[in-house]
């Protein structure tokens, strides 16, 4: 059994929920199930089945950003405990230096001020590492390393985005990347139409089966027809779907009742796909075929049956509309669901299986619903987002990130109770409308800078109607535009208009 022990000074800085969500990953970055327990008031024990080195990932408070997932460098198993804050500082510095060196080798020019900041982070870490005879002093110096190192990493991500976008504009201006909004299952209010038309060049037309077929009597096409008409008026391209989200919240009760008879369930899915694709074929630029991996309320099916439904959705989409590309999406692209689940495939392996099956998968949707739990992803910095995109790009297909960030920490009665609310610690004042705006301004240019990214979708628009992610819209519960909408409009004008 693999065992690591960590010395923690100032245990009150670590929230119990952070310990619950901590995990260790190997060189492939795939989370491994592990057991955590307090061996003593200041010693945390982490145990796994595998006897190999790995990186501990843990939510840690970062000034101005709330709790962010940090990682140690790769640690071997040993009897002596590691100093947790020091190892998180080492991991922060290691990833900062490695990414800076990699991007410099590719042609990035670091500013003099950023070089100075990196040297400052190095000096602070050296002070922490050489003070281990005094654990409290080590923790203090290591904490400063984490804070200044994460700030430098954000600046590094900004300089990368700025320079790469400038280079891309020399080749193609404006960029041909799609920037989409998802209005959800509601009619777009007239006052919001000009703002959304200024913020995007594409729209997601949701095709929620439960909304389309509220009763067995037939389909109600009223809402998607209006969305398609609005997109035509605005000259928008259309991403339609997901056609199939095998989740109890997304399917009619009659379909859920078919789960005990899988052949009957397959027949229902085929009939539904036939109706939807036949109606909208020729008006869609990209089908969102199906959602892979764990869902908040999955159908009561075996893993094999759920995968067969995913295959069916892609296969029939391509049969019914062979001219229009289709994507599959992954709700947790880092695979955090593996923290609590054994014997399940990582999301990248699931997608690779579908690609090798030659079903015609033309793109990969990565749902970056950052800061939501349990159905979203743990919050991460820009360098981790960049690494994720580069890893998924190795599969050789265009990427479509679906981005959503919370703007409040309070109750949201219209949000799905199964998805989970914003991930915050009790002492945090975040998230807020300002932090949502800051996150959008930091991450969207980074996504647009990636050649592998074909489209970026803001995953939720209105908080006024039932929605999945609490406070994740561009308009608040009173239909007032949030500051992030203005940032979206500005970025579109800079790069896509």
Secondary structure, DSSP 8 states (H G I E B T S, - for coil): -EEEEEE-SSGGGS-HHHHHH-EEE-TT--EE--EEEEEETTEEEEEES--S-BEEEEEEEETTTEEEEEE---B---SS-EEHHHHHHHHHHHHHHHHHHHHHHTT----HHHHHHHHHHHHHHHHHHTTTTSHHHHHHHHHHHHHHHHHHHHHHHHHHHHHHHHHHHHHSSS---EEEEE--SS---HHHHHHHHHH-SEEEE---HHHHTSBTTB---HHHHHHHHHHHHHT-EEEEEEEE--BGGGS-HHHHGGGGSHHHHHHHHHHHHHHHHHHHTTS-SEEEEEEES--TTB-S--HHHHHHHHHHHHHHHHHH-TTS-EEEEES-TT-GGGGT-SS---HHHHHHHHHHTTS-EEEEEEEEEETB-SSSB----HHHHHHHHHHHHTT-SEEEEEEEE-S--S--TTB-TTT--B---TT-----HHHHHHHHHHHHHHHHH-TTEEEEEE---BSSS-BSSTT-SSB-TTS-B-HHHHHHHHHHHHHT-
